[in-house]
């Protein structure tokens, strides 16, 4: 939280209004907020836990501006973030937008690895997309902006948690608003502190995508099954070893090639061998977690029907 507020204070903008919504946390950020009362026009709200969706709607309802921007508390804004947003809003007239996330050189090696795999085209980052095509990009709530009219006409987030931002983005698009990616408006995203926490997070991401499919069936495509297929494939490796004959070395070769692509691409992007090695670990956990979460929730929905 402190790093996020410090980066907001460094934007050099006099037109910002900062709202901190404490959604039932047992370790509050109130003392950190007080550190910035003289440098930011900041307001702090503490409320009972209701999930990230309702908490963000609470912030929208109390905000005064014409545009609302949502950040996760573990994000850091680069200098000129809002200048980049202003330029695109002036030229393209977007109603809603999102920006990408990156790892920072001062993050821990595991955090940089997780940041890489969350945005890589070789993992579920490829599903998230990164194109600038208006109307196609789905903003994520770690770095998401909307106009006041979008909130008023859509009612904000509908899901309490688990892919609440994706569901909201889909409804924004269906309502006819102009949505796009502002690639220059990126944030440095710390992600989780440990791989165990990261696995649980992506498990919920997979579950969330299946929940999306229950209300927007057209938004679950073949690509969203890739993590599940990959997970089931790795589970079948021991069987192939025992009875697969020539299929086992072929599967191992493809598996090794895929992980090698992740390693060398991460090494090229991050210029750090340790980050590249842990990117392979992070990618496996990400695909297994997402794949299991998506499969379990999809299966649960079909059994309920």
SULDAVEN-V797056 format. One record per pair of residues at least 6 apart in sequence whose ideal C-beta (glycine too) atoms are under 6 Angstrom apart, sorted by sequence separation. I is the first residue (numbers start at 1). J is the second residue. D is the distance in Angstrom with one decimal. If there is no record, write none. Layout:
i=I j=J d=D
i=I j=J d=D
//
This chain:
i=22 j=28 d=5.5
i=36 j=42 d=5.6
i=117 j=123 d=4.8
i=119 j=125 d=4.4
i=173 j=179 d=5.6
i=192 j=198 d=4.2
i=118 j=125 d=5.6
i=157 j=164 d=4.9
i=172 j=179 d=5.9
i=212 j=219 d=5.4
i=213 j=220 d=3.7
i=240 j=247 d=5.3
i=241 j=248 d=5.2
i=60 j=68 d=5.4
i=159 j=167 d=5.0
i=240 j=248 d=4.2
i=103 j=112 d=3.9
i=158 j=167 d=5.9
i=192 j=201 d=5.8
i=267 j=276 d=3.8
i=266 j=276 d=4.3
i=33 j=44 d=4.6
i=157 j=168 d=5.0
i=240 j=251 d=5.6
i=103 j=115 d=3.2
i=20 j=33 d=5.4
i=263 j=276 d=5.1
i=266 j=279 d=3.7
i=30 j=44 d=6.0
i=56 j=70 d=5.7
i=209 j=224 d=5.6
i=154 j=171 d=5.4
i=262 j=279 d=5.8
i=263 j=280 d=5.4
i=262 j=280 d=5.5
i=154 j=175 d=5.9
i=259 j=280 d=5.2
i=262 j=283 d=5.0
i=18 j=40 d=5.1
i=150 j=172 d=5.8
i=17 j=41 d=5.6
i=18 j=42 d=4.3
i=19 j=43 d=5.3
i=20 j=44 d=4.8
i=21 j=45 d=5.3
i=22 j=46 d=4.2
i=24 j=48 d=5.3
i=141 j=165 d=3.7
i=24 j=49 d=2.6
i=140 j=165 d=5.1
i=23 j=49 d=5.5
i=150 j=177 d=5.6
i=1 j=29 d=4.5
i=138 j=166 d=5.7
i=2 j=32 d=5.1
i=9 j=39 d=4.6
i=139 j=169 d=5.3
i=1 j=32 d=5.1
i=5 j=36 d=4.8
i=9 j=40 d=5.4
i=138 j=169 d=4.0
i=23 j=55 d=3.9
i=21 j=55 d=4.8
i=21 j=58 d=5.7
i=21 j=59 d=4.8
i=19 j=59 d=4.9
i=98 j=139 d=2.7
i=98 j=140 d=5.9
i=162 j=204 d=5.4
i=137 j=180 d=5.7
i=99 j=143 d=4.4
i=134 j=178 d=5.6
i=135 j=179 d=5.8
i=137 j=181 d=4.2
i=143 j=187 d=4.7
i=98 j=143 d=5.9
i=162 j=207 d=5.5
i=163 j=208 d=2.7
i=167 j=212 d=5.7
i=98 j=144 d=5.1
i=134 j=180 d=4.6
i=162 j=208 d=3.7
i=163 j=209 d=5.9
i=166 j=212 d=5.7
i=170 j=216 d=5.2
i=17 j=64 d=5.9
i=142 j=189 d=5.9
i=17 j=65 d=5.6
i=97 j=145 d=5.0
i=163 j=211 d=5.9
i=132 j=181 d=5.2
i=162 j=211 d=5.7
i=163 j=212 d=5.2
i=170 j=219 d=5.8
i=96 j=146 d=4.5
i=95 j=147 d=5.0
i=96 j=150 d=5.4
i=95 j=150 d=5.3
i=230 j=287 d=5.0
i=231 j=288 d=5.1
i=227 j=287 d=4.5
i=231 j=291 d=3.5
i=227 j=290 d=4.2
i=228 j=291 d=4.1
i=227 j=291 d=3.5
i=228 j=294 d=5.5
i=75 j=142 d=5.8
i=228 j=295 d=4.6
i=4 j=73 d=5.9
i=7 j=76 d=4.7
i=13 j=82 d=5.6
i=7 j=77 d=4.1
i=72 j=142 d=4.1
i=4 j=75 d=5.6
i=11 j=82 d=5.7
i=70 j=141 d=5.0
i=1 j=73 d=4.7
i=3 j=76 d=5.0
i=70 j=144 d=4.7
i=115 j=189 d=5.9
i=69 j=145 d=4.3
i=96 j=172 d=5.0
i=115 j=191 d=5.8
i=114 j=191 d=4.3
i=67 j=145 d=6.0
i=68 j=146 d=5.5
i=111 j=190 d=5.4
i=67 j=147 d=5.6
i=111 j=191 d=5.5
i=96 j=177 d=5.7
i=66 j=148 d=5.4
i=95 j=177 d=3.8
i=95 j=178 d=4.9
i=96 j=179 d=4.7
i=97 j=180 d=5.5
i=99 j=182 d=5.3
i=107 j=190 d=6.0
i=94 j=178 d=5.1
i=102 j=186 d=5.6
i=104 j=188 d=4.0
i=114 j=198 d=5.4
i=202 j=286 d=5.0
i=206 j=290 d=3.9
i=210 j=294 d=5.2
i=97 j=182 d=5.1
i=205 j=290 d=5.5
i=209 j=294 d=5.5
i=94 j=180 d=5.0
i=99 j=185 d=3.8
i=100 j=186 d=4.8
i=101 j=187 d=5.4
i=102 j=188 d=5.6
i=199 j=285 d=4.8
i=203 j=289 d=4.3
i=207 j=293 d=4.1
i=99 j=186 d=5.0
i=202 j=289 d=3.7
i=206 j=293 d=2.8
i=210 j=297 d=3.6
i=214 j=301 d=5.8
i=101 j=189 d=3.7
i=202 j=290 d=4.8
i=206 j=294 d=3.6
i=210 j=298 d=4.6
i=195 j=285 d=5.7
i=199 j=289 d=4.6
i=203 j=293 d=4.1
i=207 j=297 d=4.3
i=60 j=151 d=4.9
i=88 j=182 d=4.8
i=60 j=156 d=5.5
i=127 j=223 d=5.3
i=85 j=182 d=5.9
i=57 j=156 d=4.1
i=57 j=157 d=5.5
i=84 j=184 d=3.9
i=85 j=185 d=5.1
i=56 j=157 d=5.6
i=84 j=185 d=4.5
i=53 j=157 d=3.4
i=81 j=185 d=5.5
i=53 j=159 d=5.2
i=53 j=160 d=5.0
i=51 j=160 d=3.4
i=52 j=161 d=5.7
i=51 j=161 d=4.2
i=77 j=187 d=5.8
i=53 j=164 d=3.9
i=75 j=187 d=4.3
i=76 j=188 d=4.2
i=75 j=189 d=5.4
i=74 j=190 d=4.1
i=122 j=261 d=5.8
i=122 j=262 d=5.2
i=116 j=266 d=5.1
i=123 j=283 d=5.1
i=113 j=275 d=5.2
i=117 j=279 d=5.8
i=112 j=275 d=4.7
i=116 j=279 d=5.0
i=123 j=286 d=5.5
i=109 j=274 d=4.8
i=113 j=278 d=3.7
i=117 j=282 d=4.4
i=109 j=275 d=5.5
i=113 j=279 d=4.5
i=117 j=283 d=4.7
i=124 j=290 d=5.2
i=110 j=278 d=5.6
i=114 j=282 d=5.0
i=109 j=278 d=5.9
i=113 j=282 d=4.5
i=117 j=286 d=5.2
//
